[in-house]
Structures are given as C-alpha cells and as structure tokens.
Amino acid sequence: MNNAQFTTLEALAAQLPDGASVTVHKGDEPDVPMALAKALVRRGARGLHIVTLPTAAFPASGMMVDMLIGAGCVASVETSGISLHELGAAPRFTKAVKAGTLKVLDATCPAVYAGLNAGAKGQPFAPLRGLIGSDLMRHRADYRTIDNPYLPGDRIAVVPAINTDVAILHASMADAEGNVWIGRDRDRLLAAHAANTVLVTVDRQVPGSFYDDEQLSAGIIPATYISALAVVPGGCWPMDAEGRTDLDAVRRYQQAARSDDGFADYLRTEVFGDVVAGTGAPA
C-alpha cells in the first residue's frame, strides 16, 4: 500500500493548480477544509471550477465557497445552490451572479451524486429519470434524454460522469500511513474515488495504522487515494470535528461580506492575518 505524503498547509495549496475542477463536500460541516481554502486565497488561486457535493441535510455549499468566490479564485460552479443556510444568502456568490462574473451550472443534488458515482465507477454517464420535465433539461446542454435500452419508448435522462481534477476535504485524523478516517460519511470516499488528486487536512495524525483496528478500518479513505495531507488542528473552523458551527463567526463573515470594503477587511484580518496560526480560528 502506498503511504500518502504529509506536507505543510501552504505546500498542500500549491498542489491545486489554477483552472482545476475541484470537488468540495457539503455546506458547513466538519469536513469543510476552510484552512486550505484560505491558503488558496493567499496563494492567489484563479479560474477554479467548483463542484459542490451536497447531502440531504445540507443541499448547498456555504461559507467556504462563498469566500473563494469573493476572493476571485472561482470562475464557475456546478451546484444546487450556495447559501449560509439558516443565516440566509451567501453575499459574494449573490453579488457575483448578479454581476455576471461567475458562471453557474445549475444542477440538482441527485444529478451531482449520479455524475460523481459514474465518475468513480469509470462509467461515461448515469441515468436519472427525475430530471425529465424540469427546466434543467433546457439549461444544461450536457444533460440528455435517451430511450431506455431495455424498454424502447421509455425515455430517461442521462448526466455525464464527473471526474474532477482535485477533491479537497478535512477530517478529524489520519494515521501514520496517511489513511484518513471519515467514519460513516461515505460521501467523502465517493469524492475521492471520482477525483484525480485528493488533498486533505486533518486535525491530528495518530501512530500506527487504522487497518489494525476493526472499529476504525471500515471508516477510512485508504492512503492509496490520498495525494497529500497536512495536519492543521481546527482546519475546518468555524466548524469543528463534533459537527458544531460557530454561528457568531459565520454571522461576522456574512456581515463583512455584504460590502466590498468589508470583505476586503475580512480577508486582511482572517485570511492573510492568520498565516502563523494556520487555521483562521481566533488565537
């Protein structure tokens, strides 16, 4: 088994090239690699195409992608929506859409899942009947309708496979070999299977191998799929490993991001001002 490479946060960000397609997972949960996103802002990443992998509880991406959009890192998104969830609209995403500076590929949660599943399995496309009759079939030229090969005349929709250049995620821990523990959350494993490169931040590195522990071994992304990792305690802040969100921190971001000057101040203090701490969490 190949061991994954451990590196620094800034070196990890350097491995994500400009113009790359990038899978990001969920909205604002413990697997959001906020520290890595801030490192991408600091290095001046440009031209990214973001694919947001949702869940039933969080059907859209959130603060991290909004910040990347506001910082000029993102050229396009494929998503079912970007918001700050119960706090309301995502300010920089909203501004970019209204200004026409961001290309948005409308999708549904099942369509993104179907595309990633096809990509992970090496299939060219995936069938998805529920798109038929929706406006998406008019707006997405890459979504097609074909005959069911087993029942001629029965029309089904198909979506193309999604194989992104990079998947980025955060996890609570990795072992010495670079296996990443994700527990029951198999969506992160799906994102890793469908991407060419997988970059991960973790709260901590533990000795040994998860394969030696029956209670941990079933809930990992094997090191074979991991390109590089960085140990960044609190790397998903203002989320944490227990699934809690510092809503006051998100509110401060939302208030700042409503204006250009406020957002610029936020970047100066919370992104470029936290290089030593490495996480964005208050010192």
C-alpha positions in Angstrom: 0.0 0.0 0.0 1.3 3.5 -0.9 1.7 5.9 2.0 0.3 9.4 1.5 2.6 12.3 1.7 2.4 14.6 4.7 3.3 18.2 4.0 2.5 21.8 5.1 -0.7 23.7 4.5 0.8 26.1 2.1 2.5 23.3 0.2 -0.8 21.5 0.0 -2.4 24.5 -1.5 0.4 24.8 -4.1 -0.6 21.3 -5.4 -4.0 22.6 -6.5 -3.4 24.3 -9.9 -5.2 27.3 -11.3 -8.0 26.3 -13.6 -8.6 23.0 -11.9 -12.0 21.4 -11.3 -12.5 20.9 -7.6 -15.0 18.8 -5.6 -15.9 20.3 -2.3 -18.2 18.5 0.1 -21.4 19.7 1.7 -22.0 23.1 3.1 -20.7 24.0 6.5 -19.8 20.8 8.3 -16.6 19.2 9.9 -15.3 18.1 6.5 -15.0 21.6 5.1 -11.3 22.4 4.6 -11.6 26.1 5.5 -7.9 26.5 6.3 -6.9 25.0 2.9 -9.4 27.4 1.2 -7.7 30.3 3.0 -4.3 29.1 1.8 -5.7 29.0 -1.7 -6.7 32.6 -1.3 -3.3 33.6 0.0 -1.5 32.0 -3.0 -3.9 33.7 -5.4 -5.6 30.7 -6.9 -7.6 31.6 -10.1 -10.0 30.0 -12.6 -11.3 27.2 -10.4 -14.4 25.2 -11.3 -16.1 24.2 -8.1 -18.4 21.1 -8.0 -20.4 21.0 -4.7 -21.3 17.6 -3.3 -24.4 18.1 -1.2 -26.2 16.0 1.4 -29.9 15.7 2.3 -29.4 17.9 5.4 -27.1 20.5 3.6 -28.3 20.8 0.0 -25.9 23.5 -0.9 -22.4 24.7 -0.3 -21.7 27.5 2.1 -19.2 29.9 3.6 -16.0 28.4 2.2 -17.1 28.5 -1.4 -18.6 32.0 -0.9 -15.2 33.2 0.4 -13.3 31.6 -2.6 -15.7 33.3 -5.0 -15.3 36.7 -3.3 -11.5 36.4 -3.4 -11.6 35.9 -7.2 -10.5 32.2 -7.1 -13.5 30.8 -8.8 -14.6 31.1 -12.4 -17.6 28.7 -12.4 -19.6 26.5 -10.1 -21.8 23.4 -10.6 -24.2 23.3 -7.7 -27.8 23.1 -6.5 -27.2 26.3 -4.6 -24.8 28.3 -2.4 -26.0 29.9 0.9 -25.2 30.3 4.5 -28.1 28.0 5.3 -30.3 29.2 8.2 -28.4 32.6 8.2 -29.5 33.4 4.7 -27.9 34.3 1.4 -24.2 33.9 0.6 -23.1 37.5 -0.1 -20.2 37.1 -2.5 -21.9 34.4 -4.5 -25.1 36.5 -4.8 -23.0 39.6 -5.9 -21.0 37.6 -8.5 -24.2 36.0 -10.0 -25.9 39.4 -10.3 -22.8 41.0 -11.8 -22.4 38.1 -14.3 -18.8 37.4 -13.2 -19.5 33.8 -12.2 -20.6 31.0 -14.5 -23.2 28.8 -12.7 -24.1 25.4 -14.0 -27.4 24.6 -12.4 -27.7 21.1 -11.0 -29.7 19.1 -8.5 -28.3 17.1 -5.6 -29.2 13.7 -7.2 -27.7 14.8 -10.6 -24.3 15.7 -8.9 -24.4 12.4 -7.0 -25.2 10.5 -10.2 -22.4 12.2 -12.1 -19.8 11.5 -9.3 -20.9 7.9 -9.0 -20.5 7.4 -12.7 -17.0 9.1 -12.5 -16.0 6.9 -9.6 -17.0 3.7 -11.4 -15.4 4.7 -14.7 -18.8 5.0 -16.5 -19.4 7.7 -19.2 -22.8 8.7 -17.8 -25.5 7.9 -15.3 -29.3 7.6 -15.8 -31.5 9.9 -13.7 -35.2 9.8 -14.5 -36.2 12.7 -12.2 -34.8 15.4 -14.4 -37.3 14.8 -17.2 -39.8 17.7 -17.4 -37.6 20.1 -15.4 -36.1 23.4 -16.5 -32.7 21.9 -16.1 -33.1 19.9 -19.3 -33.4 23.2 -21.2 -30.5 24.9 -19.5 -27.9 22.1 -19.4 -26.9 21.1 -22.9 -24.9 18.2 -21.4 -28.0 16.6 -19.9 -29.6 14.3 -22.5 -32.7 12.2 -22.9 -32.4 8.8 -24.4 -34.5 5.6 -24.8 -34.3 3.1 -22.1 -32.3 0.3 -23.9 -34.4 -2.3 -22.2 -37.8 -0.7 -22.9 -37.9 1.2 -26.2 -40.1 4.3 -25.9 -39.4 4.7 -22.2 -37.4 8.0 -22.0 -34.8 8.5 -19.4 -32.4 11.4 -18.7 -28.6 10.9 -18.5 -25.9 13.1 -17.0 -22.2 13.0 -17.8 -19.7 11.5 -15.4 -18.0 13.9 -13.1 -14.3 13.3 -12.7 -12.7 16.4 -11.1 -9.1 17.2 -11.1 -9.0 17.6 -7.3 -11.1 16.8 -4.3 -10.4 18.7 -1.1 -11.7 17.8 2.3 -11.0 17.9 6.1 -11.1 15.0 8.5 -10.5 14.5 12.2 -7.5 12.3 11.9 -5.1 10.3 9.7 -2.8 7.5 10.7 1.0 7.3 10.1 0.4 5.7 6.6 -1.9 8.5 5.5 -5.2 6.6 5.7 -7.9 9.2 6.6 -10.7 8.3 9.0 -14.1 9.5 7.9 -16.4 7.3 9.9 -19.8 6.7 8.4 -19.6 9.6 6.0 -19.1 7.7 2.7 -19.6 10.8 0.5 -16.0 11.8 1.1 -14.9 8.4 -0.1 -17.1 8.9 -3.3 -15.5 12.3 -3.9 -12.0 10.7 -3.5 -12.9 7.9 -5.9 -14.1 10.4 -8.6 -11.1 12.8 -8.4 -7.6 12.5 -9.9 -6.0 14.2 -6.9 -7.1 14.2 -3.3 -5.8 16.9 -0.9 -6.7 16.5 2.8 -6.3 18.5 6.0 -6.7 16.7 9.3 -6.9 17.8 13.0 -4.2 15.3 14.0 -2.0 12.4 13.0 -2.1 9.3 15.1 0.5 6.5 15.2 0.1 3.1 13.6 -2.4 2.0 11.0 -6.2 2.2 11.1 -6.2 -1.2 9.4 -5.1 -2.7 12.7 -8.3 -1.6 14.5 -11.5 -3.3 13.4 -13.6 -0.4 14.7 -11.7 2.2 12.6 -10.7 0.3 9.5 -14.1 0.2 7.9 -14.4 4.0 8.0 -11.4 5.2 6.1 -10.3 6.6 2.8 -7.2 4.4 2.1 -3.9 6.2 1.6 -3.8 4.9 -1.9 -6.4 7.5 -2.8 -4.8 10.4 -0.9 -2.3 12.5 -2.8 -1.1 14.7 0.1 -2.2 15.7 3.6 -1.4 18.5 6.1 -2.0 18.3 9.8 -4.0 21.5 10.6 -5.7 21.5 14.1 -9.0 23.3 13.8 -8.7 23.3 10.0 -12.4 23.3 9.4 -13.1 26.3 11.8 -15.7 27.9 12.2 -17.0 24.3 12.1 -15.5 21.7 14.4 -15.0 17.9 14.4 -18.1 17.3 16.5 -20.3 18.9 13.9 -20.9 22.2 15.7 -20.7 25.5 14.0 -19.6 28.8 15.5 -22.6 30.8 14.2 -21.3 34.0 15.6 -18.2 33.6 13.4 -20.3 32.9 10.3 -22.5 35.9 11.1 -19.4 38.1 11.3 -18.3 36.8 7.9 -21.8 37.4 6.5 -21.9 41.0 7.7 -18.4 41.7 6.5 -19.0 40.1 3.1 -22.0 42.2 2.3 -19.8 45.1 1.1 -16.6 45.1 -1.0 -14.7 47.0 1.7 -16.0 44.8 4.5 -15.0 41.7 2.6 -11.5 43.1 1.9 -11.1 43.8 5.6 -12.2 40.2 6.4 -9.5 38.8 4.1 -6.9 41.0 5.6 -7.6 40.0 9.2 -9.0 36.5 8.9 -7.1 35.1 5.9 -3.8 36.9 5.4 -3.5 37.7 9.1 -3.7 34.0 10.2 -0.7 32.6 8.4 1.2 31.7 11.6 -1.9 30.2 13.3 -2.7 28.3 10.1 -6.4 27.8 10.7 -8.3 31.1 10.8 -9.6 30.3 14.3 -9.1 33.0 16.9 -5.8 32.9 18.6 
